[in-house]
Amino acid sequence: MAEKRVIKNEETKGFSIQDLIIVAVLLAAGAVLKLFVGSVINFFGMKPNFIIASYCLAILLVRPKLVGCAIIGILAGALCQFLPGTPWLNLISELLGAVMMFFMMKVPFKFKKMDLNPLLSTFVSTVVSGGSFVVCLFVFMHMETSGLVAYIPIVLGTAAIGSVLVQLLYLPLKKVLNR
């Protein structure tokens, strides 16, 4: 007799309704904050990119598989098309940032008892997203090399601000959502 294969819950688990709501609310909040608050909070050209922070936070809370992270990145990039900026480049950069977040969230970063994964994974993912955006600007928009170099501190500053924001929000949201 052939044995029946038992499928674990983890293998069949996709996005639950609660997961979809969390992702949608965080992406919407990120878009609203970027649109209305992002221009006001500006530190020497560096401002929080609330959309990157929101999808990093969503990925940390929902913990989707690689395909789910890619979908979240594409949704974030598509959402950026409705906001002022450079059309279509965000589709590439947000996809790469979300995929990087998938890999980074699996690496344990602890200092004593404090979980620093949200801080470090968001920082790296934002650098990947911002860096790929700048490289796309350079390649597709024929930006000069001096412009490319000028973006480095802006990307790093934006990553620092966003990673601190995600670190501060992660634990309270994780407790509220019982995750």
SVG drawing of the C-alpha trace seen along z (x, -y; Angstrom):
<svg xmlns="http://www.w3.org/2000/svg" viewBox="-9 -71 41 73">
<polyline fill="none" stroke="black" stroke-width="0.4" points="0.0,0.0 1.1,-3.5 1.7,-5.7 -0.2,-9.0 2.0,-12.0 1.1,-14.2 1.3,-17.9 2.5,-20.2 0.7,-23.4 3.8,-25.4 3.8,-24.0 0.3,-25.0 0.3,-28.3 0.0,-31.3 -1.1,-34.8 -4.0,-34.7 -6.6,-37.4 -5.0,-38.9 -1.6,-38.9 -3.1,-40.7 -4.8,-43.3 -1.5,-43.9 0.4,-44.4 -2.3,-46.6 -2.6,-48.8 1.1,-49.2 1.7,-50.0 -1.2,-52.5 0.1,-54.1 3.6,-54.3 2.2,-56.0 0.2,-58.5 3.2,-59.3 5.5,-59.6 3.1,-61.9 2.3,-64.2 5.0,-63.9 8.0,-62.9 8.5,-66.4 8.2,-68.1 10.7,-65.8 13.9,-66.4 17.3,-66.3 19.9,-67.6 18.2,-65.8 17.6,-62.7 14.1,-61.8 12.4,-58.7 11.1,-56.6 8.0,-55.4 7.1,-53.0 10.3,-51.0 9.9,-51.1 6.3,-49.9 7.1,-46.9 10.1,-46.0 7.8,-46.1 5.1,-44.1 7.6,-41.4 8.9,-41.2 5.4,-40.8 3.9,-38.5 7.1,-36.5 6.1,-35.4 8.0,-33.1 10.3,-34.5 7.4,-34.8 5.3,-36.7 8.1,-39.1 8.5,-39.7 4.8,-40.4 5.0,-42.9 7.9,-44.6 6.1,-44.8 3.0,-46.2 5.2,-48.8 6.8,-49.7 3.4,-50.0 2.2,-52.2 5.2,-54.5 3.9,-55.1 1.1,-57.2 3.5,-59.3 5.8,-62.0 9.1,-60.5 10.7,-58.6 8.3,-56.4 8.9,-52.6 12.3,-52.6 10.6,-51.9 9.3,-48.6 12.8,-47.3 14.2,-48.8 11.4,-47.9 11.3,-44.3 15.1,-44.0 14.6,-45.6 11.8,-43.2 13.7,-40.2 16.7,-41.3 14.4,-41.7 13.4,-38.0 17.0,-36.9 17.9,-39.3 14.9,-38.5 16.2,-35.0 19.6,-36.0 19.6,-36.4 20.9,-39.7 20.8,-39.9 22.6,-42.1 22.1,-40.7 18.3,-40.1 17.4,-42.8 16.5,-41.6 18.2,-43.9 17.1,-42.1 14.4,-44.8 17.1,-47.5 19.8,-45.8 17.6,-44.0 15.7,-47.2 19.0,-49.1 20.4,-46.6 17.2,-46.3 16.9,-50.1 20.4,-50.3 19.7,-47.7 16.5,-49.4 18.0,-52.9 21.2,-51.7 19.5,-49.9 17.2,-52.9 20.3,-55.2 22.0,-52.7 18.9,-52.5 18.9,-56.3 22.5,-56.2 21.9,-53.6 18.4,-54.5 18.5,-58.3 22.1,-58.8 23.0,-60.5 26.5,-61.6 28.9,-59.8 29.2,-62.7 25.4,-62.5 25.7,-58.9 28.3,-59.5 26.2,-62.3 23.3,-59.9 25.4,-57.6 25.0,-59.7 21.3,-60.2 20.7,-56.5 22.6,-55.7 20.9,-58.4 17.5,-57.3 18.3,-53.8 19.4,-54.8 16.2,-56.8 13.9,-54.1 15.7,-51.3 15.3,-53.1 11.6,-53.7 11.0,-50.0 13.0,-48.9 10.8,-51.2 7.5,-50.0 8.3,-46.3 8.0,-45.1 4.8,-46.9 3.1,-45.8 4.4,-42.2 2.8,-42.2 -0.5,-43.7 -0.7,-41.1 0.4,-38.2 3.2,-37.2"/>
</svg>
